[in-house]
C-alpha cells in the first residue's frame, strides 16, 4: 500500500525547493524526492560554481592588466586551480546544505532519497542506488522538477577516451595544458574565457561561421573578438569526425575537411542539454513530451495529465535559474494564492556571463526584422559610457528596440561592463507595460552604466 501524501515534489532545484515549502505551509502533507544532491543544477554544477570560477578568472585578468591603471604588480600572475576549486566547493557546499536544512525543517515536508518513477498517474516508486524499490508514494498533486543534463553527441571513438562535461570539468585540480571545447554557445564561451584566463591554451570548435548563432551578429562578433584578443582560438566550420586516445589521457581529434588532426590534453563537450525525463516512467502516467523529451505544459505549467505539473528546465519554457524560480511563483500564484498567472506572458531575459557580459531581454533585432513589425532602434557603443571609460573596459554596445505604434520597448541587449545589472531597468519597464518615455525621462545616478539607458532611447530611429 503506497504511503499517502497530498503533494509530491520530484527534485530540489530552484523551483522545486521553494514550492515544496509553500505546499507544506499551506497545510498539504508534502513529500520531496531527491535522487542526488540538493539544490539542483544551479547550485551544484551550474550558476554557483561557474560564477565562482568567473570571479577567480576575472581577478587574474585584472591583475595582469593592472599596469594600464597605474598599478604595478610584481611577479608572474598564476592560478592555482586546486585552490579555486576548494573555494568553489565551499560556496556550493554552503548553498547545498542550506537547501537541505531548509527542506528538512519545513512544516509538513518529508524528504525521500532515491530515484522516482511513475507507476500510474498518481503513484511513484522510489528506488535506491542498486535499483531496488524501497517505497511507493501516492498523491493527488505531483510536481516534476528534474531538470536537464549535458548532452554529448555521438562521435566515433568516444568510448575510448576521457572527456568532460560542465560537471566534470569543475572537478579538475590541475590546469589543462590545451582545452578543446566542442560548441560555441553560452556554456562553451564562459568556460573558454575562464580557462584561458586561468592560463590554459583554449581552442573552440564552431560548427558554423560565428559564435552564438542565436544572438544578433553584431553582439556575437564583439564577444568573439574579445575572446580572440585574450588568446582563445576559434576553428570555424569545424565538425568533429572522430576522437582517439593519446598518452597521458590526451585526445586526438579528427575534423572533417581538415588536413591535420588536433591534439588536446582535455576535451569539453558544451553542445546542449537534455531533459531528465527518460527514466521517470512518464508513459505509465500518460504524460506527454515532445521529441526532445521535454514535458509539454500549458500556461499554468500543467502537464497533459490533471494533477501533474512540470517546472524548471524540464518543461522547455525556460532554461535558467530565474525562469525555474518564476515557474514556482506561477504555480504557487494559481494553486495557492488565487492569483491567475501564466508563463505565456513572461518576458524572457537572460545573460551570457562572459566578461563583459551580454544581457538580453525580449526580442532580438533579428526577431523584430523577421516579424516585419514597425519598429524603432537605437544603439550606443560602450565607449560613450563614462563608467566604462573610467574602468578602462569599453568593449561592447547597447541596443534597444521599440514598437513604433505602442511605444513600448520590445527588446534590448546590453553587452558591456555591468550590463547584466543595467538591463533590469529595461526589464522592469517592459514588465510594467509602460511606454519607453517613462524610462527615457527617468533620473539615473551618475556615473553608472544605467544612466546611459535614457540617452540610448534619445537616439531611437526607424528600423529599416
C-alpha distance (Angstrom), angle and dihedral (degrees) to the residues before:
residue distance angle dihedral
X1 . . .
X2 3.84 . .
X3 3.79 119.0 .
X4 3.79 108.3 -104.9
X5 3.80 123.2 -124.6
X6 3.77 134.7 163.7
X7 3.80 93.4 -135.4
X8 3.81 137.9 11.7
X9 3.80 125.5 -161.1
X10 3.81 117.3 -163.5
X11 3.81 110.7 -155.3
X12 3.79 134.0 15.0
X13 3.79 102.0 -126.2
X14 3.76 126.5 132.2
X15 3.80 92.8 -69.2
X16 3.78 102.2 35.2
X17 3.80 99.0 51.9
X18 3.82 99.2 54.7
X19 3.80 90.4 39.6
X20 3.80 91.2 55.4
X21 3.80 90.7 51.3
X22 3.81 91.7 48.9
X23 3.80 91.7 47.8
X24 3.78 90.8 51.4
X25 3.79 91.7 46.9
X26 3.81 89.3 53.3
X27 3.79 88.8 62.2
X28 3.80 96.8 -100.4
X29 3.78 117.1 138.9
X30 3.81 97.4 -123.0
X31 3.79 132.3 -165.4
X32 3.80 122.8 -161.7
X33 3.80 119.6 -160.7
X34 3.81 118.8 -161.8
X35 3.80 121.5 173.6
X36 3.81 98.7 -174.3
X37 3.80 134.8 5.0
X38 3.78 125.4 -13.4
X39 3.79 119.1 -109.0
X40 3.77 101.0 41.9
X41 3.79 128.2 -126.2
X42 3.79 96.8 -35.1
X43 3.78 96.4 57.8
X44 3.79 98.8 36.9
X45 3.82 111.2 32.1
X46 3.80 105.8 -3.0
X47 3.78 135.9 49.2
X48 3.79 101.1 -2.6
X49 3.82 100.2 48.9
X50 3.80 96.3 36.8
X51 3.79 93.8 49.1
X52 3.79 89.9 50.4
X53 3.82 86.0 55.3
X54 3.81 90.0 47.6
X55 3.82 88.2 55.5
X56 3.81 92.7 51.1
X57 3.81 91.7 45.7
X58 3.81 91.5 50.1
X59 3.81 91.3 49.9
X60 3.81 89.5 55.0
X61 3.81 91.7 46.1
X62 3.81 93.9 49.3
X63 3.80 91.1 47.2
X64 3.80 91.7 52.8
X65 3.81 90.9 50.9
X66 3.80 98.0 39.2
X67 3.81 92.0 109.8
X68 3.81 89.4 69.7
X69 3.81 87.0 64.5
X70 3.78 93.3 46.9
X71 3.80 95.0 -99.7
X72 3.81 118.0 129.4
X73 3.79 117.9 -151.4
X74 3.77 114.1 -177.6
X75 3.78 123.2 -145.7
X76 3.78 133.6 24.3
X77 3.78 119.0 -48.2
X78 3.79 108.6 -130.8
X79 3.78 136.2 168.1
X80 3.80 125.4 -131.2
X81 3.79 101.6 -151.8
X82 3.81 92.9 -168.4
X83 3.81 90.0 59.7
X84 3.80 91.6 43.8
X85 3.80 88.7 52.9
X86 3.81 92.5 46.3
X87 3.80 90.2 54.2
X88 3.80 90.1 47.9
X89 3.80 91.7 49.2
X90 3.79 91.2 51.7
X91 3.80 92.1 51.1
X92 3.80 95.3 48.2
X93 3.81 91.2 42.0
X94 3.78 90.5 58.1
X95 3.79 91.7 47.8
X96 3.80 94.2 45.2
X97 3.79 93.3 47.5
X98 3.79 90.2 47.0
X99 3.81 92.3 54.7
X100 3.80 92.5 47.4
X101 3.81 94.0 47.7
X102 3.81 90.5 47.1
X103 3.79 91.9 53.8
X104 3.80 96.4 41.8
X105 3.80 91.9 52.6
X106 3.83 96.6 41.9
X107 3.81 118.1 114.3
X108 3.81 116.1 -99.1
X109 3.83 93.1 1.7
X110 3.82 123.2 126.3
X111 3.82 121.7 -171.7
X112 3.79 123.7 -141.6
X113 3.81 122.4 -173.5
X114 3.78 115.8 -148.9
X115 3.78 145.7 66.0
X116 3.80 117.0 -56.1
X117 3.81 124.4 -144.4
X118 3.76 129.6 175.2
X119 3.80 115.0 -118.8
X120 3.81 92.2 174.4
X121 3.80 138.4 -8.8
X122 3.81 91.7 -77.1
X123 3.81 104.3 21.8
X124 3.81 131.3 80.1
X125 3.78 132.8 -174.0
X126 3.81 121.9 -147.7
X127 3.79 119.1 -146.3
X128 3.79 129.3 -167.2
X129 3.80 126.4 -134.2
X130 3.82 90.4 -80.5
X131 3.79 91.9 55.6
X132 3.79 94.1 -108.2
X133 3.79 116.4 142.0
X134 3.78 107.9 -120.5
X135 3.80 101.8 172.8
X136 3.78 145.5 2.9
X137 3.80 123.6 -142.1
X138 3.77 130.9 -168.7
X139 3.81 130.7 -165.3
X140 3.79 140.6 156.4
X141 3.82 91.6 -132.3
X142 3.81 121.8 48.9
X143 3.80 126.8 176.3
X144 3.82 121.8 -163.4
X145 3.83 116.3 -150.7
X146 3.79 102.2 156.5
X147 3.82 98.5 134.7
X148 3.78 128.0 -162.1
X149 3.80 140.1 -71.2
X150 3.79 136.3 -150.2
X151 3.78 116.7 -71.2
X152 3.80 116.3 -140.6
X153 3.82 114.8 -166.1
X154 3.81 120.7 -133.6
X155 3.80 109.5 -93.5
X156 3.78 127.0 173.0
X157 3.81 110.9 -103.2
X158 3.79 95.0 15.7
X159 3.79 92.6 127.7
X160 3.82 90.6 61.6
X161 3.80 100.0 54.6
X162 3.77 139.9 63.0
X163 3.79 112.1 -116.2
X164 3.78 136.4 167.3
X165 3.78 141.1 -128.5
X166 3.80 125.1 -165.7
X167 3.81 88.7 -86.2
X168 3.80 99.4 52.0
X169 3.81 95.2 40.0
X170 3.80 87.7 62.5
X171 3.81 89.5 61.2
X172 3.82 96.2 62.0
X173 3.80 117.3 115.2
X174 3.82 97.0 -176.3
X175 3.78 123.1 60.1
X176 3.80 115.8 -110.2
X177 3.78 112.9 -113.9
X178 3.81 91.3 -146.2
X179 3.80 119.6 7.5
X180 3.81 115.4 -165.9
X181 3.80 115.1 -164.5
X182 3.79 122.6 -159.8
X183 3.80 107.3 -151.5
X184 3.78 135.5 40.5
X185 3.78 106.8 -142.9
X186 3.80 132.4 98.9
X187 3.81 102.0 -57.9
X188 3.80 92.7 40.5
X189 3.80 94.8 52.5
X190 3.80 94.6 44.8
X191 3.80 91.2 53.6
X192 3.80 91.5 42.8
X193 3.79 92.7 57.6
X194 3.80 93.9 40.0
X195 3.79 95.5 54.7
X196 3.79 94.5 38.9
X197 3.81 88.7 55.3
X198 3.80 88.9 46.4
X199 3.80 87.5 58.6
X200 3.81 105.0 -98.4
X201 3.76 123.7 131.7
X202 3.82 105.0 -114.8
X203 3.81 131.0 -161.9
X204 3.81 122.3 -177.0
X205 3.80 120.2 -157.3
X206 3.82 109.7 -145.9
X207 3.80 118.4 -167.8
X208 3.80 93.0 -156.2
X209 3.77 135.8 34.1
X210 3.81 98.3 -82.9
X211 3.78 141.8 19.8
X212 3.82 126.2 -99.9
X213 3.77 96.1 28.5
X214 3.82 92.2 -172.2
X215 3.80 93.8 56.8
X216 3.79 129.6 79.0
X217 3.79 109.9 -81.9
X218 3.81 95.7 -123.5
X219 3.81 92.6 55.3
X220 3.81 93.6 42.7
X221 3.79 93.2 50.6
X222 3.81 92.0 52.1
X223 3.80 90.6 54.1
X224 3.77 90.3 46.1
X225 3.81 92.0 51.5
X226 3.83 92.3 48.2
X227 3.79 91.9 53.5
X228 3.80 92.0 44.6
X229 3.79 89.9 52.0
X230 3.79 88.7 53.6
X231 3.80 90.4 53.7
X232 3.81 104.4 -95.3
X233 3.80 109.6 145.1
X234 3.81 118.5 -142.3
X235 3.80 124.7 -159.9
X236 3.81 109.7 -164.1
X237 3.79 128.0 -153.9
X238 3.79 85.6 18.2
X239 3.80 115.9 157.8
X240 3.79 117.0 -176.9
X241 3.81 110.1 -129.6
X242 3.81 102.5 175.8
X243 3.78 144.1 -21.2
X244 3.80 131.0 -140.4
X245 3.80 132.2 -172.0
X246 3.79 122.6 -104.1
X247 3.81 127.5 -164.8
X248 3.81 116.0 -77.2
X249 3.83 91.8 28.4
X250 3.79 93.2 -65.2
X251 3.79 122.4 147.8
X252 3.81 132.2 -133.8
X253 3.80 112.4 -151.7
X254 3.77 122.5 -157.1
X255 3.79 112.7 -157.1
X256 3.77 124.8 -160.0
X257 3.80 112.9 -107.5
X258 3.82 91.6 9.6
X259 3.79 122.6 126.3
X260 3.80 96.3 -150.8
X261 3.82 132.9 37.5
X262 3.80 120.6 -117.0
X263 3.80 119.2 -127.2
X264 3.79 122.4 -152.0
X265 3.76 135.8 179.5
X266 3.82 89.8 -150.2
X267 3.79 133.1 19.6
X268 3.81 123.5 -155.9
X269 3.79 124.2 -168.8
X270 3.81 111.3 -152.2
X271 3.78 96.8 163.9
X272 3.77 103.1 130.1
X273 3.79 142.6 -71.2
X274 3.79 134.4 -82.4
X275 3.81 126.6 -155.2
X276 3.78 122.3 -106.4
X277 3.80 93.1 -124.8
X278 3.80 103.5 103.2
X279 3.83 94.3 89.3
X280 3.82 101.1 35.4
X281 3.79 97.8 93.2
X282 3.79 91.4 -121.0
X283 3.80 92.2 159.7
X284 3.81 90.3 61.2
X285 3.80 88.3 58.9
X286 3.81 95.0 41.0
X287 3.80 93.3 -119.4
X288 3.80 114.3 162.9
X289 3.82 122.2 -132.3
X290 3.78 133.3 178.8
X291 3.81 124.5 -118.2
X292 3.82 91.1 -84.1
X293 3.80 91.1 55.3
X294 3.81 94.4 -108.3
X295 3.80 113.8 144.3
X296 3.79 114.1 -111.3
X297 3.82 113.0 -125.4
X298 3.80 138.3 172.7
X299 3.79 126.6 -128.7
X300 3.80 91.7 -76.3
X301 3.82 90.5 49.5
X302 3.79 94.0 -109.3
X303 3.79 115.8 149.6
X304 3.80 125.6 -136.6
X305 3.83 88.4 -86.2
X306 3.82 118.7 73.3
X307 3.79 112.1 -116.4
X308 3.82 95.4 25.1
X309 3.81 124.5 100.0
X310 3.83 131.3 -177.6
X311 3.80 120.6 -151.5
X312 3.78 135.1 177.1
X313 3.79 129.4 19.8
X314 3.80 92.2 -24.3
X315 3.82 92.8 74.3
X316 3.82 96.9 54.5
X317 3.81 92.9 -129.5
X318 3.80 92.5 112.1
X319 3.78 137.1 -9.5
X320 3.78 102.9 -149.2
X321 3.77 139.6 89.1
X322 3.78 91.1 -114.9
X323 3.81 93.2 52.1
X324 3.80 90.2 49.2
X325 3.80 91.0 52.2
X326 3.80 89.9 46.4
X327 3.81 88.3 52.7
X328 3.81 88.1 57.4
X329 3.80 90.0 50.3
X330 3.81 91.7 49.6
X331 3.81 92.9 50.6
X332 3.81 92.2 44.9
X333 3.80 92.3 48.2
X334 3.80 93.3 52.2
X335 3.78 99.8 36.5
X336 3.80 103.8 33.3
X337 3.79 108.8 18.9
X338 3.79 104.1 38.5
X339 3.81 91.2 -126.3
X340 3.82 112.2 130.6
X341 3.79 112.3 -130.8
X342 3.79 132.1 164.1
X343 3.76 134.3 -162.6
X344 3.80 86.6 -141.7
X345 3.81 90.4 75.7
X346 3.80 94.4 49.4
X347 3.80 116.0 119.2
X348 3.79 107.5 -139.6
X349 3.80 116.7 -126.7
X350 3.80 131.4 168.4
X351 3.77 144.3 147.9
X352 3.79 136.8 -133.1
X353 3.79 104.8 -139.4
X354 3.75 99.8 -144.7
X355 3.81 113.6 125.9
X356 2.97 110.8 -74.1
X357 3.80 92.3 30.4
X358 3.78 126.0 -132.3
X359 3.82 113.2 -137.1
X360 3.80 120.1 -170.1
X361 3.79 136.3 -175.5
X362 3.79 131.0 178.4
X363 3.79 122.9 -21.3
X364 3.79 124.2 2.7
X365 3.79 121.6 -135.5
X366 3.80 88.6 -102.5
X367 3.82 90.1 52.3
X368 3.79 91.8 51.6
X369 3.80 93.8 47.4
X370 3.79 90.3 49.4
X371 3.80 91.1 50.9
X372 3.81 91.4 54.7
X373 3.80 92.3 -141.3
X374 3.79 122.9 152.5
X375 3.80 103.6 -100.1
X376 3.79 145.9 164.1
X377 3.79 125.7 -138.4
X378 3.78 136.7 -164.9
X379 3.80 130.2 -177.4
X380 3.78 133.6 -175.7
X381 3.80 131.4 -177.3
X382 3.79 116.1 -124.6
X383 3.79 87.9 -124.7
X384 3.82 86.6 79.2
X385 3.81 91.8 59.0
X386 3.80 113.7 96.1
X387 3.80 95.2 -150.5
X388 3.81 90.3 53.3
X389 3.81 92.8 49.7
X390 3.80 92.1 46.6
X391 3.77 90.5 52.3
X392 3.79 92.1 44.6
X393 3.82 91.5 -122.7
X394 3.78 109.0 115.6
X395 3.81 101.0 149.0
X396 3.77 114.7 126.7
X397 3.78 143.1 29.2
X398 3.80 144.3 -116.8
X399 3.79 123.7 -121.9
X400 3.80 131.5 -177.7
X401 3.81 132.2 180.0
X402 3.81 125.3 -159.5
X403 3.80 132.8 -169.6
X404 3.80 103.5 -116.0
X405 3.80 93.5 -146.5
X406 3.82 103.1 44.0
X407 3.84 94.8 28.4
X408 3.79 88.4 -137.1
X409 3.78 121.1 138.9
X410 3.81 108.9 -110.8
X411 3.79 100.4 179.4
X412 3.78 145.4 -4.8
X413 3.76 142.2 179.3
X414 3.79 128.8 -162.2
X415 3.78 115.7 -169.4
X416 3.76 107.6 -179.7
X417 3.75 147.4 73.3
X418 3.84 110.2 -35.3
X419 3.79 90.6 -1.3
X420 3.81 88.7 134.7
X421 3.81 88.0 65.7
X422 3.82 99.6 35.8
X423 3.81 92.0 55.6
X424 3.80 91.0 69.6
X425 3.79 93.9 76.3
X426 3.80 87.1 60.6
X427 3.81 93.1 43.8
X428 3.79 90.9 53.6
X429 3.81 94.1 49.0
X430 3.80 90.9 48.8
X431 3.80 91.9 48.0
X432 3.80 90.7 50.4
X433 3.80 90.3 50.6
X434 3.79 89.9 -130.1
X435 3.83 121.4 154.3
X436 3.79 116.4 -103.9
X437 3.87 95.3 -105.6
X438 3.83 86.9 70.3
X439 3.79 87.0 69.3
X440 3.79 95.8 30.2
X441 3.82 92.1 62.1
X442 3.81 97.1 38.5
X443 3.80 118.3 118.6
X444 3.80 109.7 -118.0
X445 3.79 127.6 -171.8
X446 3.82 121.1 -102.1
X447 3.00 129.5 -104.8
X448 3.80 99.5 26.9
X449 3.77 137.9 109.1
X450 3.80 91.5 -115.6
X451 3.80 93.2 58.9
X452 3.81 90.0 72.5
X453 3.81 93.7 56.9
X454 3.85 92.4 82.2
X455 3.80 88.4 46.8
X456 3.79 89.0 50.3
X457 3.81 88.9 55.9
X458 3.80 90.1 52.3
X459 3.81 87.4 68.3
X460 3.81 98.5 57.3
X461 3.78 114.8 141.6
X462 3.81 135.3 165.2
X463 3.80 116.1 -70.5
X464 3.78 105.3 -123.6
